[in-house]
Amino acid sequence: MDFNLDETQQDLKKLAAEVLAREGDEDRLRQAGLMDVCVPEEAGGAGLGPVEMAVVLREVGARAAMVPALPTLAATLLLARHGGPDRLRRRTGRLTLALREPARALADPPTTTATATATATATATSASASASASEGGWALTGRKVSVPYPAAEVLVTAGEGLFLVTEPATAAEFTSTGEPSATLVLDGTPAERVAGQEAVADARRIFMAAVTAQASGVLAGALELTTAYIRQRKQFGRALAEFQAVTMQIADVYIAARALDVAMWSAVWRLGEGLPAEEDLALAAYHVSEASKALYTCQHLHGGLGLDVTYPLHRYFAQARHLSQLLGGADAQLDLIGALV
């Protein structure tokens, strides 16, 4: 693969950087069209794919911006791939997606099955989302956790496929960044079936690609901030960057950033080309967990300033932890890599 961005991707990167540099919020991102880059052209978007999604999210991460770009772009790309432009045209607001289930790894498939209405009660106590056939459509029962930026419309994975739920009941969750997150409470909740079981695995791949892309930007932004600091901060009459121990530590952060970058770009390119991307995504997800260790090094190199919650580095550290949590942590990724190889 060619790791260089083409002209369209470079323009998209520049636009995202410019908007976010001006304290870009959700409204500004929408006005610039960045939240609709994965929406088909027939539905008013740019019709772009996983690589372009990653380009935008990497810029979001590079500024540790607290905007709902990740769930919005991942959900619209997923709906574009499996639901078509008509469903996207019928959107009533922002989209998000619900994949995680209590006490289950992200890679674990939903274990519930579709049943007739008469037997729906029997599956209502399931810890994961279950889909039951009901009059006029489907009903979902169960729980989804760590749903980012709860929205009026949510794409939900279940054993029988991908479903669209409108105005679901939610319970707020705490996140390290302070960004909105929720547990989705499904109790015979009406839903519209978007696609079959093939979409469930694709939902997980797209979500992993989105999280790793934003995490790549987070680590790059923290590295830039820390590099600038050690160049200008002096100790014993010398810049910190002149000390060998410091240069070795910042080099470790650079290596961690490059490792994540390579795995992430390879994964999103393969995803966009329709090639197997599971191994690349698992490796990128593992490096997201390792990125938290690199952020500890950045904090250490900042000294006491690194612990100041009003200093920008705190936002990068909190977001790196949050993104790692969304993927399930390092052990879960090692288990997945082991299963794949």
Beta strands, then each sheet from edge to edge (+ up, - down):
strand 1: 95-98
strand 2: 130-134
strand 3: 137-148
strand 4: 153-158
strand 5: 161-166
strand 6: 169-172
strand 7: 181-195
strand 8: 234-235
strand 9: 238-239
sheet 1: 1+ 4+ 5- 7+ 3- 2+
sheet 2: 1+ 4+ 5- 7+ 6-
sheet 3: 8+ 9-
end
